[in-house]
Amino acid sequence: MYSRKSLITILGIILAFGTVVVAQQTQTPSPDSDSGLKNRSERFAARGERRGRRERMGHRGGAGQLLRELNLTDEQRQQSRAIMQRRLAGTKSQREELFALREKRIAGTFTADDEARAKALRQEMRASMEGIRAEMEGILTAEQKTKLEQLQQERKAKFEQHMKERQELQNKNPK
């Protein structure tokens, strides 16, 4: 008869051997596996699961999403990329300065002059964004401009509906 010590040794060897065998087995992905997708949102989208918080709230990706829905030609896409890169390069110094001012605010060394400068920088950047919009509309066809206007109105209506629902919820549950 085996002693307890021998029995425990045999069980330990079997357990170790089993662990090694399981660890060495190659797992082949099933055809419907999501392992080939790059990130979490793509995996969820492929399975038709969970939408992101922004999407649930009616946001669908900003200006980039609007441009995708306009079915731009390759030439229009190249022009829009060139416009964006040029404008981003033009506002880089303003963005960096705003970031530095934000750091000062966090550190507690933010002055009234800094506040005025931040306000001026934000207005400069807003003007630049308006310039981007104007340039982008310049590359669109009349049909695409009409569709863009329609999409913007739909987005605005969804936003207003969301804000109305939010206000109703706040009225029901006051703090």
C-alpha positions, 0 to 999 in steps of 0.5 A, spaced: 500 500 500 502 507 498 503 511 504 500 518 504 507 521 502 507 517 496 500 519 494 501 526 495 507 526 490 504 522 485 498 527 485 503 533 485 506 529 479 500 528 475 497 535 476 504 538 474 504 534 468 497 536 466 498 543 467 504 543 462 500 539 457 494 544 458 499 550 457 502 547 451 496 546 447 495 551 441 488 554 441 486 555 434 481 561 434 474 559 431 472 563 425 467 567 428 473 569 433 474 577 435 482 576 436 483 579 429 480 586 431 485 591 434 481 594 439 476 593 444 471 598 441 472 594 434 470 587 438 464 590 441 462 593 434 463 586 431 459 582 436 453 588 435 454 589 443 455 595 447 455 602 444 460 607 448 457 612 452 458 618 447 454 614 442 449 612 447 448 620 448 447 621 441 454 623 439 457 619 433 464 621 432 464 629 431 466 632 424 470 626 422 463 622 422 459 627 418 465 627 413 464 619 412 457 620 411 458 625 405 461 619 401 467 624 399 471 622 393 479 620 394 481 627 392 476 630 397 479 626 402 486 628 400 484 635 400 480 635 407 487 632 410 491 637 407 486 642 410 486 639 417 494 638 417 495 645 415 490 648 420 493 644 426 500 646 424 498 653 425 495 652 431 500 648 435 503 654 438 496 656 441 495 649 443 501 648 447 500 655 450 493 653 453 496 647 455 501 651 459 496 655 462 492 649 464 498 647 468 498 653 471 491 653 473 492 646 476 498 648 480 494 654 483 499 660 480 494 662 475 493 670 474 488 674 471 492 676 466 493 668 464 485 668 464 485 673 459 490 670 455 487 663 455 480 667 453 484 670 447 487 663 445 481 660 445 478 665 441 483 664 436 483 657 436 475 658 435 476 662 429 481 657 426 476 652 426 471 656 423 476 657 417 477 650 417 469 649 416 469 654 411 475 651 407 472 644 408 465 646 405 469 649 399 471 642 397 464 639 397 459 639 391 452 642 392 449 635 394 454 634 399 453 641 402 445 639 402 447 632 406 451 636 411 446 641 412 441 635 413 446 631 418 447 638 422 440 639 423 439 632 425 445 632 430 442 639 433 435 636 434 438 629 437 442 634 442 436 638 444 432 632 445 438 629 450 438 636 453 431 636 454 431 629 457 437 630 462 433 637 464 427 632 466 431 627 469 434 633 474 428 636 475 425 629 478 431 627 482 434 634 485 440 634 489 
